[in-house]
Amino acid sequence: MADRPACIAIAVLLLQLTAFANAIEPHLEIMPSGDTQTKPIGSSIILTCNPKVDNPELVQDMQWLDPQNRVIESLKLSVLPIERNHDLISSNTHTGHSKPAMYTELHQDHGLSLLFNSLQEEQAGKYTCKGTYAHNQPLNKSVTIDTIIAITWDDAPINQYPILGEDFSIMCRVRARPSPSVDWLYNGELIKTNDRYIINAYSLKIKNVQESDDGIYTCRASVLTTGELQERLIRVEVHTRPSIEEFPNPIDIIEGENANIECRATGKPPPTFTWIKTLTQQNLSIADRFGVDPVTGVLTITNVNREDAGEYQCTATNLAGTVNTNLQVNVIVKPKIMEFQNKTVVEGKSTEIMCKAFGRPPPVVTFRKLTADKQYVMGAQPQDDRIIMTYRPNDVSGETDGILTIQNALTNDDGLYECVAENAGGVAYKNGHLTVEFPPSFRNMPNITVYSWEQRPVNLTCIAESIPNATIRWTMFGDRTVENDIMIQVFGNGPISTLQIRPVDRRYYTNYKCIAANTHGTREHIIELKEATKPAELLSVKTVELTATSIRFDLIPPTPPDLPVKTITVQYKDNNQIWQNAKNKTWSVGSVYVIEGLKPQTPYDFRFAAMNDVGLGNWGNEQHEITPGRTVPNQPKILTTPGSEYEQSAFNNQYELSWLAPPDNGEPIDMYLIKYCQIRRVTGEWELVDNTCQEIKTQTRTRQYLKGLSSNTFYQVQLQAHNIIGYSKPGFAKFRTAKGTDTSVLQHQGPLLTSGAVIGIVVATIFIIFIIIDAIFCCVRKTGIIYIICERSRRKPVDEEDAKLGSLYGWRFPLPYCDQKMANVAGVTAIQDSGSGKNTIRLVKHTAIDEKEPLKEEKKITPIIDSGLRRETSITFDGKRSISKTGFVGKDSAV
């Protein structure tokens, strides 16, 4: 027990020694650590001064001193948890008051923070943190803040615009602490000072700027001590001063219309335009009736008036400069015809037609007769020197007098004339009439004889042309008046008058006189009234062609003493008939006089009469003919060019033969025989070429194409008509085929293929091509429709045997040589062997002598049943084993 206090004392002593050993020397610690803090200008920073003492509660009077040893004031905020320091730093205001640039904050752990909202260059220096511990031990710790300025682009626009041909400095003013170094790059290559480039402190100077100086320049600034590197891409676009293109001066615009005056200029960038009127200095962009397009430079004037004339100025401006030009604008006044009066002149006299017109400039005045296509030329006319045209312009008044002088006026000078006034503003037209007075004229009255018969009324019309209109009176032969004759009536007394006469006796068939008179004279015109008669007998009647059933005449009608013959009529009968029962046929004069449908071997009588407007003349010119018996047709006539020795075919391998159907002589033509042969000329004579003749028989048509001919060859064609009696005499013709290869479409004698036939041919061709392609695929690739059909037809007996095996084992042999029948045919027997517990098929080969002799090697086929519907067959053949898989549609198929 005596040792116990000693032990306690020793323990206390050890604890005191341990506490003394662990005691901390009081001091201050500034975070972040380091005697010097290098910070960039404008950054927000915090320096925290923490007391490192045994009892922080004994620390008092904590404060920060600036480089001038002035106490930095606190923000006067309530003490906040240190976790909220970052919120204070990041916030710029609190409770609506702005924070000072520099202030302190005291924390619960007695740490004191110094905060800078935005560090400035003048705030650099030594800052000291002070405090007192346990009332008598001073604490302090200092830190030096060194400021740096990051690379800053004070004057380095990213787009700069030099002017073509001038010197230009690309600005790049850089600021940094420590001082930066600057170099330049263009298209990735470093620029060095030379004849064109001068590198200054804050710019790159380019001498005599060219368009090739366009591009991206790199201003590269670096601070070696800090390792900072910055690049500034500057796009340099070379501008050119505007230049106004030349345009017509002065410019003419037309009164009453809208005008566009275009001012064109070049420059980079494209210049904009303004217009002013020089006299008034008015900005036309905001003026009434004016409009300015600043992009295209077009000045628009709406409804131009005369006051718009004068000088205008166009100004083109871009970033490189300004240029202007002046131009004179003239207002053209469209011409207007002020006076163009009608005129009257007597035939044979002279006159002047005057036309007055106004315009700016004074218009040119010309004339044109409306019945003519062209205007008169100045001076005497080349085709008629009686007509002279002149004009007198007046530049002061703007008027022009046009004068058309006509000497020794003629009646054809009468009519409408057109005055044409023209200047740069347009054309004006006005019509006037020139009346040429003249005595009566019957120039358009034909000298005709009027006919009447059987007391039919007839009209005699008289037309007198004159200016002024003439009056007309009538007299009969011997100057007898017609007013008191009841058989004569007068309708109209001028300028048209009609005399209606009913000639009841022959004294009315005489001459009648039309007398027309006006102020300039009197004229007379004679009209004869004659009595018309029926035609006389024909002058000649001849039989030209006589066949068994037809006859053709050559008829010459009588010479008409008055009215012309219009038709000729024939009556014909056989000897047993009277004329009252005769047949008639009428032809127009000049036609083919043919009678058809006669009876063979029959005597006929013919008589003829001519007919005019009066009626049918007397019958006469009797003829008697006997038709011959039935015989072969007449010779057919081949249609050829008259006077030509041979015809020229348009084709090189065919010829179109045409002919007229001949009389059939009592029996209808049932066929034509065509024979054509090659011919050649020998000593001026034509001879046939041996073994070249061909024949064609055709029905009753009268056209046939001869095909398969040789090119550039002469042919002779022979044509015969056939009836039941026989062939006619042949008709002949010669032709020649064309040279070269014929590219035209041959004529088709029969019907063309129908569309259905063409479609059928196309379908059949496609089907044949498909069969050929499918057969090729069957032989080469073992695929295609033919291959599938063959396989199915070949596998049908296999399926029957497979069904039997499948009933036992639920699977099929997938290979053709597993079929029992095929194995037997091949001399191989499939024997089932289940003794080993597996479904095995042994294939045994038969010899020609003993079918049961086994093969030296047995082949085993073992079916392997897989899950589901898939089946596998294992086959061992010649020591090798293979597995075949089969699946059913529905599970393993891709369908």
GIRAGI-V658497 format. One record per residue. SS is DSSP state (hx for helix, st for strand, lp for the rest). Layout:
BEGIN
[[SS] [SS]]
END
This chain:
BEGIN
[[lp] [lp] [hx] [hx] [hx] [hx] [hx] [hx] [hx] [hx] [hx] [hx] [hx] [hx] [hx] [hx] [hx] [hx] [hx] [hx] [hx] [lp] [lp] [lp] [lp] [lp] [st] [st] [st] [st] [st] [lp] [lp] [lp] [lp] [st] [st] [st] [st] [st] [lp] [lp] [lp] [lp] [st] [st] [st] [st] [st] [st] [st] [st] [lp] [lp] [lp] [hx] [hx] [hx] [st] [st] [st] [st] [st] [st] [st] [lp] [lp] [lp] [lp] [lp] [st] [lp] [lp] [st] [lp] [lp] [lp] [lp] [lp] [lp] [lp] [hx] [hx] [hx] [hx] [hx] [hx] [hx] [hx] [hx] [lp] [lp] [st] [st] [lp] [lp] [st] [st] [lp] [lp] [lp] [st] [st] [st] [st] [st] [lp] [lp] [lp] [lp] [lp] [st] [st] [st] [st] [st] [lp] [lp] [lp] [lp] [hx] [hx] [hx] [lp] [st] [st] [st] [st] [st] [st] [st] [st] [st] [lp] [lp] [lp] [st] [st] [st] [st] [st] [st] [st] [st] [st] [st] [st] [st] [st] [st] [st] [st] [st] [st] [st] [lp] [lp] [lp] [st] [st] [lp] [lp] [st] [lp] [lp] [lp] [lp] [st] [st] [st] [st] [lp] [st] [st] [st] [st] [st] [lp] [lp] [lp] [st] [st] [st] [st] [st] [st] [lp] [lp] [st] [st] [lp] [lp] [lp] [lp] [lp] [lp] [st] [st] [st] [lp] [lp] [lp] [st] [st] [st] [st] [lp] [lp] [lp] [lp] [hx] [hx] [hx] [lp] [st] [st] [st] [st] [st] [st] [st] [st] [st] [lp] [lp] [lp] [lp] [st] [st] [st] [st] [st] [st] [st] [st] [st] [lp] [lp] [st] [st] [st] [st] [st] [st] [lp] [lp] [lp] [lp] [lp] [lp] [st] [st] [st] [st] [lp] [lp] [lp] [lp] [st] [st] [st] [st] [lp] [lp] [st] [st] [st] [st] [lp] [lp] [lp] [st] [st] [st] [st] [st] [st] [lp] [lp] [lp] [lp] [st] [st] [hx] [hx] [hx] [lp] [lp] [lp] [st] [st] [st] [lp] [lp] [lp] [lp] [lp] [st] [st] [st] [st] [lp] [lp] [lp] [lp] [hx] [hx] [hx] [lp] [st] [st] [st] [st] [st] [st] [st] [st] [st] [lp] [lp] [st] [st] [st] [st] [st] [st] [st] [st] [st] [st] [st] [st] [st] [st] [st] [st] [st] [st] [st] [st] [lp] [lp] [st] [st] [st] [st] [lp] [lp] [lp] [lp] [st] [st] [st] [st] [st] [st] [st] [st] [st] [st] [lp] [lp] [lp] [st] [st] [st] [st] [st] [st] [lp] [lp] [lp] [lp] [lp] [lp] [lp] [lp] [lp] [st] [st] [lp] [lp] [lp] [lp] [lp] [lp] [st] [st] [st] [st] [st] [st] [st] [st] [lp] [lp] [lp] [lp] [st] [st] [st] [st] [st] [st] [st] [st] [lp] [lp] [lp] [lp] [hx] [hx] [hx] [lp] [st] [st] [st] [st] [st] [st] [st] [st] [st] [lp] [lp] [st] [st] [st] [st] [st] [st] [st] [st] [st] [st] [st] [st] [st] [st] [st] [st] [lp] [lp] [lp] [lp] [lp] [lp] [lp] [st] [st] [st] [st] [lp] [lp] [lp] [lp] [st] [st] [st] [st] [st] [st] [st] [lp] [st] [st] [st] [lp] [lp] [lp] [st] [st] [st] [st] [st] [st] [lp] [lp] [lp] [st] [st] [lp] [lp] [lp] [lp] [lp] [lp] [st] [st] [st] [st] [lp] [lp] [lp] [lp] [st] [st] [st] [st] [st] [st] [st] [lp] [lp] [lp] [hx] [hx] [hx] [lp] [lp] [st] [st] [st] [st] [st] [st] [st] [st] [lp] [lp] [st] [st] [st] [st] [st] [st] [st] [st] [st] [st] [st] [lp] [lp] [lp] [lp] [lp] [lp] [lp] [lp] [st] [st] [st] [st] [st] [st] [st] [lp] [lp] [lp] [st] [st] [st] [st] [st] [st] [st] [lp] [lp] [lp] [lp] [lp] [lp] [lp] [lp] [lp] [lp] [st] [st] [st] [st] [st] [st] [st] [st] [lp] [lp] [lp] [lp] [hx] [hx] [hx] [lp] [st] [st] [st] [st] [st] [st] [lp] [lp] [lp] [lp] [st] [st] [st] [st] [lp] [lp] [lp] [lp] [lp] [lp] [st] [st] [st] [st] [st] [st] [st] [st] [st] [lp] [lp] [lp] [lp] [st] [lp] [lp] [lp] [st] [st] [st] [st] [st] [st] [st] [lp] [lp] [lp] [lp] [lp] [lp] [lp] [lp] [lp] [lp] [st] [st] [lp] [lp] [lp] [lp] [lp] [lp] [lp] [lp] [st] [st] [lp] [lp] [lp] [lp] [lp] [st] [st] [st] [st] [st] [st] [st] [lp] [lp] [lp] [lp] [lp] [lp] [lp] [lp] [lp] [lp] [st] [st] [st] [st] [st] [st] [st] [st] [st] [st] [st] [st] [lp] [lp] [st] [st] [st] [st] [lp] [lp] [lp] [lp] [lp] [st] [st] [st] [st] [st] [lp] [lp] [lp] [lp] [st] [st] [st] [st] [st] [lp] [lp] [lp] [lp] [lp] [lp] [st] [st] [st] [st] [st] [st] [st] [st] [st] [lp] [lp] [lp] [lp] [st] [lp] [lp] [lp] [st] [st] [st] [st] [st] [st] [lp] [lp] [lp] [lp] [lp] [lp] [lp] [lp] [lp] [lp] [lp] [lp] [lp] [lp] [lp] [lp] [lp] [lp] [hx] [hx] [hx] [hx] [hx] [hx] [hx] [hx] [hx] [hx] [hx] [hx] [hx] [hx] [hx] [hx] [hx] [hx] [hx] [hx] [hx] [hx] [hx] [hx] [hx] [hx] [lp] [lp] [lp] [lp] [hx] [hx] [hx] [hx] [hx] [hx] [hx] [hx] [hx] [hx] [hx] [hx] [hx] [hx] [hx] [hx] [hx] [hx] [hx] [hx] [hx] [hx] [hx] [hx] [hx] [lp] [lp] [lp] [lp] [lp] [lp] [hx] [hx] [hx] [lp] [hx] [hx] [hx] [hx] [hx] [hx] [lp] [lp] [st] [st] [st] [st] [st] [st] [lp] [lp] [lp] [lp] [lp] [lp] [st] [st] [st] [st] [st] [st] [lp] [lp] [lp] [lp] [lp] [lp] [lp] [lp] [lp] [lp] [lp] [lp] [lp] [st] [st] [st] [st] [st] [st] [st] [lp] [lp] [lp] [lp] [lp] [st] [st] [st] [st] [st] [st] [st] [lp] [lp] [st] [st] [st] [st] [st] [st] [st] [lp] [lp] [lp] [lp] [lp] [lp] [lp] [lp] [lp]]
END
